[in-house]
Amino acid sequence: MGPRMWWSEAQTSSLSDERKGIPYSAASTPSYGGPMKLINNFFNSDLSFNLRKETDSLPESQENGEVGVSGRDYALVSGDMWLQALKWHSDSKNGTKDGKSSFSAEEDMSDVYPLQLRLSIMRDTESFMVKISKKENMLESFRRACKIFCIESEPLRVWDFSGETLLYFMNDKNKMLKDSQRQPEQDMLLELQVYGLSGPGRSRGLKREDSAGQLSNGSSFKINGCADNVTSRHFRSNSSGSVGSFEVGTLGLTGLQNLGNTCFMNSALQCLAHTPKIVDYFLGDYKKEINLDNPLGMNGEIASAFGDLLKKLWAPGALPVAPRIFKSKLAHFAPQFSGFNQHDSQELLAFLLDGLHEDLNRVKCKPYNELKDGDARPDEEIADEYWRNHLARNDSIIVDVCQGQYRSTLVCPVCRKLSVTFDPFMYLSLPLPSTSMRTMTITVVKIDDSSHPSPYTITVPKTGKLDDLIQALSNSCSLGVDENLLVAEVFNNRIIRFLEESANSLSLIRDADRLVAYRMTKTIDEGCTIVFTHQQMEEHFINGKLTTVWKAFGLPLVTKHNVIHGSDIRSLYLNLLFQFLKLTSNTMKDTHEMVESGSQEVKMDAFTETASDVCMEDVDAKEAGSYFDGEFQFYLADDKGNVVGSQLAMDEPLSNVAFPGRLNVLVYWPDNLVEQFEKQLIFSLPEVYKSGYLIRRPQESVSLYNCLEAFLKEEPLGPEDMWYCPVCKKHCQASKKLDLWRLPEILVIHLKRFSYSRFSKNKLETYVDFPIHDLDLSTYIAYNDGKSHHRYKLYAISNHYGSMGGGHYTAFVHHGGGLWYDFDDSHVSPINEDKIKSSAAYVLFYRRVQE
């Protein structure tokens, strides 16, 4: 029962099924008489009045609502009829041309509250006695009812457009025939929703207390305790009557119960349940478009379950809904979502949008379309052809609202063959710029130089190649034009591999790896690469017995040189090692004597604070070696570090030793000699990237436009995504470029916060600054037809709080009038607009702004 004026405007303007209402006029009931009149009226505070069917014919103009439709005329309508009327008012709100509508649907939605009436059918009359009890209703609802149904001031009329009152009379007559002992009057409990206007008075003199409506999306009537259900739903109010700071029953502000780690599902559903045209579609007659013949569909079960759930969420006065039926359908058709484990809201959203599309696809028989060669044709023509072919096979509300088109351009790196395709998209998955780059720490060792090893931290593309690493590192260490870098991976103080293929992907380097770049001078005859691995004796208890073993330590040293005798290897090693010698008073004196006897060109002022200041090229290796307290032992080894042959003799040639371009040498150190060298020789190499729970990195901040630019940036395909070039007749690593071509009305943007690899899972807490009121994509569109608009407004966010594999999902939803609400499972509460931006934002929902 609602303001007939509100109902009549919608019925006259949009509803094809125009129904005539049955009018009932209200009259006051006889009061208590006799000596107990005052006492009875005092204790009996219930509101009661009679509704009598008007049998006299009304003027045709009044029946049609042209006159006599005042604030005291109410309409009784069914839930479906009310939703259609609400939709009309909502659609016409933004563009009312002549001021015809007197009500704001957006504001009306916030004033729905429950009310229980007891009806008594009078015998042999077409009348109701209506009784509204103070005990059966909330105090505020009862007070409103007293003002609405006050009939002393002016006449009141109720128009029944639902046909329910006729059904009550028919039921009453049938029961009278079956039960002759029936009492003269029989109570029926009517549970309904009152739809009233909030705020001060509006046009045509309507005030809040003078304008109310009743919506029965479902009404339940109880006769002598037995329910006679006319429709499937009825509402029971709770004692408080509120959730958060708004009244129970505010349309669209209904929570979803958590069935056990289903917050991911609730978050995605609430965002979809507030997507404008999708809501209108599923609150209407959507079932006529269900495609039961689509082999890719789900027999309409997903669409029906979603539509039924949406109607419950938008029913007035609804309490939090338990989406058990939808969850069971979801688990049936998508087993990955079965059980009660936490999942990804974006993955659910992708499945649901695709499932709804296939269930509601209007195409019954999909034609086969062969794509033509796009050579020498304009992109506009090719794009339209792709889109027509797509629509010929895919036509649904999801395609109408959510699908766009982008251009994909591939270029062969060899023959420069160009391939252009146009593909549809349902959402955009944008990388965070911080995820497209990678931070790496590498230790640089300069060969034959006085400088100590130095770690450098560089930034390289995550999908880059070794060339990118060499280039970035060369810039950081100011590599000379006559120098090059030899990069190696070190594990347990031993080089296990050299990184020499420039096309190798950086994804093969893990964060826990330790890399060394040896900085060498280019020469015409580079000679053989010689790798020196230091070994020292360590004692271990094995099976209770003290055992000595040789173990690698320190930083491996690498040089390139031609060697003939064992003494050549010894000389190279001592020259590399001498820069790490500690300077003490004794070593300064001994080194001075050594240099004086070995080379007159070396000056004493070359020895400053460290031994690294000595010019090693002018020191004879044999004399330098005589300084150390003991002899080094040299052995050749294979690539696995195993000794090959016996100890090298200094005066014997290496002619019997075969080494293809690389020589691995193990150097056994005497006891206690390590203490005489700088710690740089034995320091622990840093990892490529050190991560940990105790290390808190400063929060990064990027704009949504930066994310979009990273998505549209040209980049090479990965090794697993090789493209077959029709000219070269082979798979190649082509470069790929994406461009936005056609944008949908509803733009869903997924921020790729979660990253997966063979070894780890990670979540990025990067703060993304996204526009709320004006997302302008005009500069990112490759094709502008001059008709479409590319400005968007945010209306929903799916948030994820916490870490990978767990955490919690919520949703922020715009509910008109600048109001935002936080949907946290069954709890719904207001939230300020300046609070909706956070590093938890995961999926953004935008709607196009019509200009």
C-alpha positions in Angstrom: 0.0 0.0 0.0 1.8 3.1 -1.2 1.2 6.7 -2.3 -1.1 6.2 -5.3 0.4 9.3 -6.9 3.9 7.6 -6.9 2.4 4.4 -8.4 0.2 6.1 -10.9 3.0 8.1 -12.4 5.0 5.0 -13.2 2.0 3.0 -14.3 0.8 5.7 -16.7 4.3 6.3 -18.2 5.9 3.0 -18.5 4.0 -0.1 -17.4 2.3 -1.9 -20.2 0.1 -3.9 -17.9 -2.1 -1.1 -16.6 -4.4 -2.4 -14.0 -7.5 -0.8 -12.4 -7.5 -0.7 -8.7 -10.3 -1.6 -6.3 -11.0 1.4 -4.1 -11.6 1.1 -0.3 -12.7 4.0 1.8 -11.6 4.3 5.4 -13.9 5.0 8.3 -13.5 5.0 12.0 -14.6 2.0 14.1 -17.2 2.4 16.9 -15.6 3.3 20.2 -16.2 1.6 23.5 -19.4 2.8 25.2 -20.8 2.6 28.7 -19.3 3.5 32.0 -16.0 1.9 31.2 -15.5 3.9 28.0 -12.6 6.1 29.3 -10.8 3.3 31.0 -11.1 1.0 27.9 -9.9 3.7 25.5 -6.9 4.4 27.8 -5.7 0.8 28.0 -6.6 -0.1 24.5 -4.0 2.1 22.6 -4.2 0.0 19.4 -5.1 1.8 16.1 -8.2 0.5 14.4 -10.4 1.5 11.5 -12.6 0.0 8.8 -12.0 -0.4 5.1 -15.2 -0.7 3.0 -15.2 -1.5 -0.7 -16.7 1.3 -2.7 -19.4 -0.3 -4.8 -20.6 2.9 -6.5 -18.8 3.5 -9.8 -16.2 6.2 -9.8 -15.8 8.7 -12.5 -13.6 7.4 -15.3 -11.1 10.2 -14.9 -10.8 9.4 -11.2 -10.3 5.7 -11.9 -7.5 6.6 -14.2 -5.8 8.7 -11.6 -6.3 12.0 -13.4 -8.0 13.6 -10.4 -8.5 12.6 -6.8 -4.9 11.3 -6.4 -3.8 13.0 -3.3 -1.4 12.3 -0.5 -4.3 10.5 1.3 -4.7 8.0 -1.5 -2.6 4.8 -1.1 -2.0 1.9 -3.5 -1.6 -1.7 -2.5 0.7 -3.4 -5.0 2.7 -6.6 -5.2 6.5 -6.7 -4.9 7.1 -7.2 -8.6 4.8 -4.3 -9.5 6.6 -2.1 -7.0 10.0 -2.9 -8.3 8.9 -2.0 -11.8 7.6 1.3 -10.6 10.8 2.0 -8.6 12.8 1.3 -11.7 10.9 3.8 -13.7 11.3 6.5 -11.0 15.0 5.6 -10.8 15.5 5.9 -14.5 13.6 9.1 -14.8 15.3 10.8 -11.9 18.3 12.1 -13.8 16.3 13.3 -16.8 12.8 14.4 -15.8 11.9 16.8 -18.5 8.8 18.5 -17.3 9.0 18.1 -13.6 6.3 15.5 -13.8 7.7 13.2 -11.1 7.1 14.3 -7.6 9.3 11.7 -5.9 13.0 10.9 -5.9 13.5 7.2 -6.2 17.1 7.4 -4.9 15.9 9.0 -1.7 12.7 6.9 -1.4 14.8 3.8 -1.2 15.9 4.7 2.3 12.5 4.7 3.9 11.1 1.2 3.9 10.0 -0.3 7.2 7.9 -3.3 8.4 4.3 -3.1 9.7 1.9 -5.8 10.9 -1.8 -5.4 10.5 -4.6 -7.6 11.7 -7.6 -7.8 9.3 -11.0 -9.0 10.2 -13.5 -9.7 7.4 -17.0 -8.6 8.4 -19.7 -11.2 7.7 -22.1 -10.4 4.9 -20.2 -7.2 4.0 -17.3 -6.3 1.8 -15.5 -4.7 4.6 -12.3 -5.1 6.6 -11.7 -4.0 10.1 -8.0 -3.1 10.3 -6.2 -3.3 13.6 -2.6 -2.2 14.2 -1.3 -3.3 17.5 1.4 -1.5 19.5 2.7 -4.7 20.8 3.2 -6.3 17.4 5.2 -3.5 15.9 8.2 -1.4 16.6 7.5 1.8 18.4 8.6 4.0 15.5 6.6 2.0 13.0 3.5 2.3 15.1 3.9 6.0 15.5 4.2 6.4 11.7 1.2 4.3 11.2 -0.9 6.5 13.6 0.0 9.5 11.5 -0.5 7.8 8.2 -3.9 6.3 9.0 -5.4 9.2 10.9 -8.8 9.6 9.4 -10.3 12.3 11.5 -8.6 15.1 9.5 -9.5 14.2 6.0 -10.8 11.1 4.0 -8.5 8.2 3.3 -8.7 5.8 0.4 -6.8 2.6 -0.4 -6.6 1.3 -3.9 -5.9 -2.4 -4.3 -4.0 -3.0 -7.6 -2.6 -6.4 -6.4 -6.0 -8.3 -6.4 -5.2 -9.7 -2.9 -8.3 -8.4 -1.2 -10.5 -10.3 -3.7 -8.6 -13.4 -2.8 -9.2 -12.9 0.9 -12.9 -12.6 0.4 -13.0 -15.7 -1.8 -11.0 -17.6 0.8 -13.4 -16.4 3.5 -16.5 -17.5 1.6 -15.0 -20.9 0.9 -14.2 -21.4 4.5 -17.7 -20.4 5.5 -19.2 -23.1 3.3 -16.8 -25.8 4.7 -17.1 -24.7 8.4 -20.6 -23.7 9.5 -19.3 -23.2 13.0 -17.0 -20.5 12.0 -16.9 -17.4 14.2 -18.5 -14.2 12.8 -15.1 -12.5 12.5 -11.8 -14.1 11.7 -8.4 -12.4 12.3 -5.7 -12.5 9.6 -2.2 -11.3 10.2 -0.8 -9.3 7.3 3.0 -8.7 7.3 3.9 -6.0 4.9 6.5 -3.4 4.2 5.6 0.3 4.5 7.2 2.5 1.9 7.4 6.1 3.1 9.1 9.3 2.1 11.9 10.5 4.3 12.9 14.1 5.0 10.8 17.2 4.9 7.7 17.9 2.8 7.9 17.8 -1.0 6.0 19.0 -3.9 2.2 18.8 -3.8 2.3 19.3 -0.1 3.3 15.8 0.8 5.0 15.3 4.1 6.8 12.3 5.5 4.0 11.3 7.8 1.4 11.8 5.0 3.1 9.7 2.4 3.8 6.0 2.9 3.8 3.0 0.7 3.5 -0.6 1.1 5.4 -3.2 -0.7 4.7 -6.9 -0.5 7.5 -8.7 -2.3 6.0 -11.5 -0.4 3.2 -11.4 2.1 2.3 -14.0 4.6 -1.2 -14.2 6.1 -1.9 -16.3 9.1 -5.4 -17.6 9.9 -5.8 -19.1 13.3 -2.1 -19.8 13.4 -2.0 -21.5 10.0 -0.1 -19.7 7.3 -1.9 -19.2 4.1 1.1 -18.1 1.9 0.1 -16.0 -1.0 3.7 -15.5 -2.1 7.0 -17.0 -1.1 8.5 -14.5 1.3 7.6 -12.7 4.4 9.6 -10.4 6.7 10.2 -10.5 10.4 11.8 -7.4 12.0 14.3 -7.6 14.7 14.1 -5.8 18.0 16.6 -3.0 17.2 15.3 -2.3 13.7 18.6 -1.1 12.5 21.9 -2.3 11.1 24.8 0.2 11.6 23.3 3.6 11.4 20.5 3.1 8.9 17.1 1.4 9.2 16.5 -2.2 8.4 15.0 -2.6 5.0 16.9 0.1 3.2 16.8 -1.2 -0.3 20.1 -2.7 -1.5 21.8 -2.5 1.9 21.4 -6.1 2.8 24.4 -8.2 3.9 25.4 -11.7 3.0 26.1 -14.2 5.7 29.5 -15.8 5.7 29.1 -19.6 5.2 32.7 -20.3 6.1 35.5 -18.5 4.2 33.0 -17.2 1.7 33.9 -13.5 2.1 35.5 -13.6 -1.3 32.2 -14.6 -2.8 30.2 -12.1 -0.8 32.5 -9.3 -1.9 32.2 -10.0 -5.6 28.4 -10.6 -5.3 27.8 -7.2 -3.6 29.7 -5.4 -6.3 27.7 -7.1 -9.0 24.5 -6.6 -7.1 25.0 -2.9 -7.3 25.9 -2.7 -10.9 23.1 -0.5 -12.3 21.9 -2.2 -15.5 22.5 -5.7 -14.2 20.3 -5.0 -11.2 17.5 -3.7 -13.4 17.9 -6.7 -15.7 17.7 -9.4 -13.0 14.9 -7.6 -11.1 12.9 -7.8 -14.3 11.8 -10.8 -16.4 15.2 -12.1 -17.2 14.2 -15.8 -17.3 12.7 -15.5 -20.7 16.3 -15.1 -22.0 17.8 -18.1 -20.4 19.4 -20.3 -23.0 18.8 -23.9 -22.1 20.4 -25.2 -25.4 23.8 -23.6 -25.0 26.4 -26.4 -24.4 28.8 -23.8 -22.9 26.1 -22.7 -20.4 24.9 -24.2 -17.2 21.2 -24.9 -18.0 20.3 -21.5 -16.7 21.0 -22.6 -13.1 23.7 -20.1 -12.4 21.6 -17.2 -13.8 18.6 -18.3 -11.9 20.5 -18.7 -8.6 22.1 -15.3 -9.1 18.8 -13.7 -10.0 17.0 -15.1 -7.0 19.8 -14.0 -4.7 19.6 -10.5 -6.2 15.9 -10.2 -5.6 16.5 -11.2 -2.0 19.2 -8.6 -1.6 16.9 -5.9 -3.0 13.8 -6.9 -1.1 12.7 -4.2 1.3 13.2 -5.0 4.9 15.4 -8.0 4.2 17.7 -9.3 6.9 21.2 -10.7 6.0 20.8 -13.4 3.4 22.5 -16.8 3.5 23.6 -17.5 -0.1 23.5 -21.3 0.3 21.7 -22.1 -2.9 24.0 -20.0 -4.9 27.1 -21.5 -3.2 25.9 -25.0 -4.0 25.3 -24.2 -7.6 28.7 -22.5 -7.8 30.4 -25.6 -6.3 28.6 -27.8 -8.7 29.6 -26.0 -11.9 33.0 -24.8 -10.6 34.5 -27.4 -8.3 37.5 -25.2 -7.6 35.1 -23.1 -5.4 33.7 -26.1 -3.5 34.4 -26.6 0.1 35.2 -23.7 2.5 38.7 -22.6 1.6 39.5 -19.0 0.9 39.6 -18.1 -2.8 40.2 -15.1 -5.1 37.2 -12.7 -5.5 38.5 -11.8 -9.0 38.6 -15.4 -10.1 35.0 -15.9 -8.9 34.0 -12.7 -10.7 35.5 -13.9 -14.0 33.8 -17.3 -13.7 30.4 -15.7 -12.8 30.4 -13.1 -15.6 31.3 -15.8 -18.1 28.7 -18.2 -16.7 25.9 -15.6 -16.7 26.8 -14.7 -20.3 26.6 -18.2 -21.5 23.3 -18.9 -19.5 21.7 -15.8 -21.0 23.3 -15.8 -24.5 20.5 -14.8 -26.9 22.3 -16.7 -29.7 20.8 -20.1 -30.0 22.9 -21.3 -32.9 26.4 -19.9 -33.2 27.6 -19.3 -36.8 31.1 -20.1 -37.9 33.0 -17.0 -39.0 36.2 -17.2 -40.8 38.5 -14.2 -40.2 39.8 -12.5 -43.3 43.3 -11.3 -43.8 43.7 -7.8 -42.5 46.6 -6.7 -44.7 46.2 -3.3 -46.4 42.8 -2.7 -44.7 42.2 0.1 -42.2 42.1 -0.9 -38.5 38.6 0.6 -38.1 37.3 -1.8 -40.8 39.1 -4.8 -39.2 37.9 -3.9 -35.7 34.3 -3.6 -36.8 34.5 -7.0 -38.5 35.9 -8.7 -35.5 33.2 -7.1 -33.3 30.4 -8.1 -35.6 31.7 -11.7 -35.7 31.9 -11.6 -31.9 28.3 -10.4 -31.5 27.1 -12.9 -34.0 28.1 -15.6 -31.5 27.8 -13.7 -28.2 24.8 -11.6 -27.3 23.7 -11.2 -23.7 23.2 -8.5 -21.0 26.9 -9.2 -20.0 28.1 -8.4 -23.5 25.9 -5.4 -23.6 27.2 -3.9 -20.4 30.6 -5.4 -19.5 32.5 -6.2 -22.7 34.9 -4.0 -24.6 37.6 -4.6 -27.3 41.3 -4.0 -27.5 43.8 -4.2 -30.3 46.7 -6.6 -30.1 49.8 -6.0 -32.3 52.6 -8.5 -32.7 55.9 -7.8 -34.5 58.4 -10.5 -35.6 61.9 -9.6 -34.4 63.5 -11.1 -37.5 61.4 -10.2 -40.5 59.3 -7.4 -38.8 56.1 -9.2 -39.9 53.1 -7.3 -38.4 50.0 -9.1 -37.0 47.0 -7.1 -35.8 44.0 -8.7 -34.1 41.0 -7.3 -32.2 39.9 -9.3 -29.1 37.0 -8.7 -26.7 37.6 -8.3 -22.9 35.4 -8.6 -19.9 37.7 -6.8 -17.5 41.2 -5.2 -17.5 43.9 -6.9 -15.4 46.4 -4.2 -14.8 49.9 -4.8 -13.4 51.2 -2.6 -10.6 54.3 -0.8 -12.0 56.3 -2.0 -9.1 55.6 -5.6 -10.2 56.8 -4.9 -13.7 60.3 -4.1 -12.4 62.6 -6.1 -10.2 65.3 -5.0 -7.7 68.5 -7.0 -7.8 71.8 -6.8 -5.8 75.0 -8.0 -7.4 78.6 -7.8 -6.2 81.1 -6.4 -8.6 84.7 -7.5 -8.4 87.3 -5.6 -10.4 90.2 -7.8 -11.5 93.8 -6.6 -11.2 92.7 -3.5 -9.4 93.0 -2.0 -5.9 89.3 -1.6 -5.3 87.5 -4.0 -3.0 84.3 -5.9 -4.0 81.3 -3.7 -4.0 77.6 -4.6 -4.0 75.3 -2.7 -6.5 71.5 -2.6 -6.4 69.9 -2.2 -9.8 66.3 -2.2 -11.1 65.6 -4.3 -14.2 62.4 -5.4 -16.0 60.9 -8.5 -14.4 60.5 -10.1 -17.8 63.8 -8.8 -19.0 66.9 -10.5 -20.4 70.5 -10.8 -19.2 71.3 -7.9 -21.5 69.0 -5.7 -19.4 70.9 -6.7 -16.3 74.4 -6.1 -17.9 73.3 -2.7 -19.1 71.8 -1.6 -15.8 74.9 -2.8 -13.9 77.3 -1.2 -16.4 75.6 2.2 -15.8 75.7 1.8 -12.0 79.4 0.9 -11.8 80.5 3.3 -14.5 81.9 0.5 -16.7 84.6 1.7 -19.2 84.4 1.2 -22.9 87.5 -1.1 -22.6 85.9 -3.2 -20.0 83.3 -6.0 -19.8 81.4 -7.9 -17.2 81.4 -11.7 -16.6 78.4 -12.6 -14.4 78.5 -15.8 -12.3 76.3 -17.5 -9.7 78.0 -18.5 -6.4 76.8 -21.2 -4.1 78.6 -22.4 -1.0 81.6 -20.3 -2.0 81.9 -21.9 -5.4 80.9 -20.8 -8.8 78.2 -23.1 -10.1 77.5 -21.4 -13.4 78.3 -18.4 -15.6 75.5 -16.3 -17.1 76.7 -15.7 -20.6 73.6 -16.1 -22.9 72.4 -12.5 -23.4 68.9 -13.7 -24.3 68.4 -15.7 -21.1 65.4 -14.6 -19.1 65.9 -12.9 -15.7 63.1 -15.0 -14.4 65.6 -17.9 -14.1 67.4 -15.9 -11.4 65.8 -16.4 -7.9 65.8 -13.9 -5.1 67.9 -16.1 -2.9 70.7 -16.5 -5.5 74.0 -14.8 -5.0 75.6 -13.2 -8.1 79.1 -11.8 -8.7 80.1 -9.7 -11.7 83.8 -9.8 -12.5 84.9 -6.6 -14.1 87.7 -7.3 -16.7 89.7 -5.3 -19.2 89.2 -6.2 -22.8 92.2 -7.6 -24.6 92.9 -8.9 -28.1 94.0 -12.3 -26.8 91.9 -12.9 -23.8 93.2 -16.4 -23.1 91.7 -18.9 -20.9 89.2 -18.2 -18.1 90.7 -19.3 -14.8 88.5 -19.8 -11.7 90.2 -19.9 -8.3 88.3 -21.5 -5.4 89.8 -21.2 -1.9 90.0 -24.3 0.3 90.8 -24.6 4.0 91.0 -27.4 6.5 88.0 -27.7 8.9 87.5 -30.2 11.7 84.2 -32.1 12.1 83.0 -34.8 14.4 81.7 -37.7 12.2 80.3 -40.7 14.0 81.9 -39.5 17.2 85.4 -39.2 15.6 87.2 -35.9 14.9 87.7 -35.7 11.2 89.4 -33.0 9.0 87.9 -32.0 5.6 88.7 -29.5 3.0 86.0 -26.9 2.5 85.5 -23.9 0.2 85.5 -20.5 1.7 85.6 -16.8 0.6 84.9 -15.1 -2.7 86.0 -17.1 -5.8 88.5 -15.1 -8.0 88.3 -15.1 -11.8 90.8 -13.9 -14.4 91.6 -14.5 -18.0 95.2 -15.3 -19.1 97.4 -17.7 -21.0 99.2 -20.2 -18.7 101.8 -22.8 -19.5 103.4 -23.9 -16.2 102.1 -24.4 -12.7 104.1 -21.3 -11.7 102.0 -19.2 -14.1 98.8 -20.2 -12.2 100.6 -19.5 -8.9 101.6 -16.0 -10.1 98.1 -15.1 -11.3 96.6 -16.2 -8.0 99.1 -14.3 -5.8 98.5 -11.1 -7.9 94.8 -11.4 -7.4 95.1 -12.2 -3.7 97.6 -9.5 -2.8 95.0 -6.7 -2.8 93.2 -8.4 0.1 96.3 -8.4 2.4 95.9 -6.6 5.7 98.4 -3.8 6.4 100.1 -4.0 9.8 103.4 -2.6 11.0 105.1 -5.9 10.2 103.4 -6.4 6.8 104.3 -2.8 5.8 108.0 -3.4 6.6 108.2 -6.8 5.0 106.3 -5.7 1.9 108.6 -2.7 1.6 111.7 -5.0 1.7 110.0 -7.3 -0.8 109.3 -4.4 -3.2 112.8 -2.9 -2.8 114.4 -6.2 -3.7 112.0 -6.9 -6.5 111.4 -3.7 -8.4 112.9 -0.3 -8.1 109.9 1.3 -9.9 107.6 0.8 -7.0 107.5 3.8 -4.6 107.0 3.6 -0.9 104.3 6.3 -1.0 102.2 3.7 -2.9 101.6 2.0 0.5 98.9 4.1 2.2 96.1 2.9 4.5 95.6 -0.5 2.8 97.7 -3.0 0.9 95.4 -2.6 -2.0 97.2 0.6 -2.8 100.3 -1.4 -3.9 100.7 -1.6 -7.7 100.6 -5.4 -8.1 101.8 -5.4 -11.7 105.3 -4.3 -10.4 105.7 -7.0 -7.8 107.3 -10.3 -8.7 105.0 -13.1 -7.9 107.7 -15.3 -6.4 108.9 -12.6 -4.1 105.3 -11.7 -3.1 104.7 -15.4 -2.4 107.7 -15.6 -0.1 106.0 -13.2 2.3 103.3 -15.8 3.3 104.0 -18.2 6.1 103.6 -21.4 4.2 103.0 -22.7 0.7 99.7 -22.8 -1.2 98.8 -26.1 -2.8 97.2 -26.0 -6.3 95.0 -28.7 -7.8 92.9 -28.8 -11.0 89.2 -29.6 -10.6 86.2 -30.4 -12.7 83.0 -28.3 -12.9 81.6 -29.9 -9.8 84.7 -29.1 -7.7 86.2 -32.5 -7.6 90.0 -32.8 -7.7 91.4 -34.0 -11.0 94.9 -35.5 -10.8 97.7 -34.6 -8.3 99.1 -31.4 -7.0 100.4 -29.0 -9.6 104.2 -28.8 -9.8 105.4 -25.2 -10.3 108.1 -26.0 -12.8 106.2 -28.5 -14.9 104.1 -27.6 -18.0 100.4 -28.1 -18.2 100.6 -29.6 -21.6 98.9 -32.9 -20.6 95.9 -31.1 -19.1 92.9 -30.5 -21.5 90.6 -27.6 -20.5 88.2 -26.2 -23.2 88.4 -22.5 -22.5 88.0 -22.7 -18.7 90.3 -23.9 -16.0 89.0 -24.7 -12.4 91.8 -24.5 -9.8 91.4 -25.4 -6.1 93.8 -23.6 -3.8 94.5 -25.2 -0.5 95.5 -22.7 2.2 97.8 -23.3 5.2 96.4 -23.0 8.7 95.8 -19.5 10.2 96.7 -17.6 7.0 93.1 -16.3 6.5 93.5 -14.0 9.5 96.1 -11.9 7.6 93.7 -10.9 4.9 90.9 -8.3 4.7 87.4 -9.5 5.4 86.3 -8.6 1.9 87.9 -11.8 0.7 85.8 -14.0 3.0 82.7 -11.9 3.4 79.3 -13.4 2.7 77.8 -12.4 -0.6 74.4 -10.6 -0.5 71.3 -12.3 -1.9 69.8 -10.9 -5.1 66.8 -9.8 -3.1 66.5 -10.1 0.6 62.9 -10.5 1.7 61.5 -11.4 5.1 58.6 -10.8 7.5 60.8 -8.6 9.7 61.8 -6.3 6.8 59.1 -3.7 6.3 59.5 -1.9 3.0 58.0 1.6 2.6 54.6 1.6 1.0 54.7 2.3 -2.7 52.2 4.6 -4.3 51.2 4.7 -7.9 48.3 6.1 -9.9 45.8 4.0 -11.7 46.9 5.7 -14.9 50.5 4.4 -14.3 49.0 0.9 -14.0 47.2 1.4 -17.3 50.3 2.6 -19.0 52.2 -0.4 -17.8 49.5 -2.7 -19.2 49.6 -1.0 -22.6 53.4 -0.9 -22.8 55.1 -2.8 -25.6 57.0 -5.8 -24.2 58.5 -9.1 -25.6 56.5 -12.3 -25.2 57.8 -14.8 -22.7 59.6 -18.1 -23.7 56.4 -20.0 -23.0 54.3 -17.7 -25.3 56.3 -17.9 -28.5 54.5 -16.7 -31.6 54.5 -18.5 -34.9 55.6 -16.2 -37.7 53.9 -17.1 -41.0 56.8 -15.5 -42.9 59.8 -17.0 -41.0 57.8 -20.3 -40.6 59.0 -20.8 -37.0 58.1 -19.7 -33.5 59.8 -16.5 -32.3 59.8 -14.2 -29.4 57.7 -11.4 -30.8 57.0 -8.1 -29.2 53.4 -7.4 -28.2 51.5 -4.1 -27.8 48.0 -3.7 -26.6 45.7 -0.7 -27.2 42.2 0.0 -25.9 39.8 0.2 -28.9 36.2 0.0 -27.6 35.2 0.6 -23.9 32.2 -1.0 -22.2 29.5 0.8 -20.2 30.7 -1.0 -17.0 34.5 -1.1 -16.8 35.9 -3.6 -14.3 39.6 -3.1 -13.4 41.5 -5.9 -11.7 44.7 -4.8 -9.9 47.2 -7.7 -10.0 48.3 -7.7 -6.4 49.0 -11.4 -6.2 52.1 -13.0 -7.9 52.9 -16.7 -8.2 56.1 -18.5 -9.0 57.5 -22.0 -8.6 59.1 -21.0 -5.4 56.9 -18.4 -3.7 53.7 -16.5 -3.5 53.5 -12.8 -2.8 51.0 -10.0 -2.3 51.8 -6.4 -3.2 50.6 -3.8 -0.8 51.1 -1.0 -3.2 48.7 1.9 -2.7 47.0 2.7 -6.0 45.5 6.2 -6.3 42.4 5.7 -8.4 39.9 8.4 -9.4 36.5 8.3 -7.8 34.4 10.8 -9.8 36.3 11.3 -13.1 38.3 8.5 -14.6 39.2 9.9 -18.0 40.4 7.3 -20.6 40.2 9.6 -23.6 44.0 9.7 -24.1 44.3 5.9 -23.9 41.8 5.1 -26.7 43.4 4.2 -30.0 40.2 4.8 -31.9 37.7 7.6 -31.2 34.5 7.7 -33.2 33.4 10.9 -31.7 30.2 9.3 -30.3 31.4 7.3 -27.3 32.3 8.8 -24.0 35.3 7.7 -22.1 34.7 9.2 -18.6 33.9 6.9 -15.8 32.7 7.1 -12.2 33.6 4.6 -9.4 30.6 2.8 -7.8 32.1 -0.3 -6.1 35.4 -1.8 -4.8 36.3 -5.3 -3.9 38.9 -5.2 -1.1 41.4 -7.8 0.2 43.0 -7.4 3.6 45.8 -9.6 4.8 48.3 -11.9 3.2 48.3 -14.5 0.5 46.2 -17.6 1.0 44.1 -16.0 3.7 43.0 -12.5 4.7 39.5 -11.1 4.4 37.4 -9.6 1.6 34.9 -6.8 1.9 33.2 -4.5 -0.6 32.6 -0.7 -0.7 29.5 0.3 -2.6 28.2 3.7 -3.7 24.5 3.9 -2.9 23.5 7.3 -4.3 23.5 10.7 -2.9 27.2 10.6 -2.3 26.8 7.8 0.3 29.2 4.9 0.5 28.6 1.7 2.5 31.0 -1.0 3.7 29.7 -4.5 3.1 31.5 -6.8 5.5 29.7 -10.1 5.1 26.4 -9.7 7.0 27.4 -6.3 8.5 26.7 -3.2 6.5 27.7 0.2 7.7 28.3 3.7 6.2 31.8 4.8 5.3 33.1 8.2 4.4 34.2 8.7 0.8 37.6 9.8 1.8 38.1 6.4 3.5 37.5 4.1 0.5 41.0 4.5 -1.0 43.4 2.0 0.5 46.1 -0.5 -0.4 43.4 -3.2 0.0 41.6 -2.1 -3.2 41.7 -5.2 -5.5 38.9 -4.9 -8.1 37.4 -1.6 -9.1 34.0 -1.1 -10.7 33.4 2.0 -12.9 30.3 3.0 -14.8 30.4 5.3 -17.8 29.3 8.9 -17.2 26.9 10.2 -19.9 27.9 13.7 -21.0 
